[in-house]
Amino acid sequence: MRADDAPEIPGHLDRLLARVLDSPGLLRPVFQPILSLSSGTVVGFEGFSRFAITPRRPPDAWFAEATRAGLGADLQARAIRTILSTTAE
């Protein structure tokens, strides 16, 4: 088993969160279309974040852990910057 595949204990999650904040490529934007109910046409897109880091956890778990570690606002700001920079391309 590689070190990256080893289960993390909660005390190490703060270091992983700091790594995500320092390495923008570990936070990946994904987009979902928003459709008009009346016409069925795409009227916009909603941006979400996915984490390219182990252990694999759903995004809400990462954001909740960041909040518990006092990094919630930093992670949210990083996610917003990543999404906005992608949409500007």
Beta strands, then each sheet from edge to edge (+ up, - down):
strand 1: 27-35
strand 2: 42-51
sheet 1: 1+ 2-
end
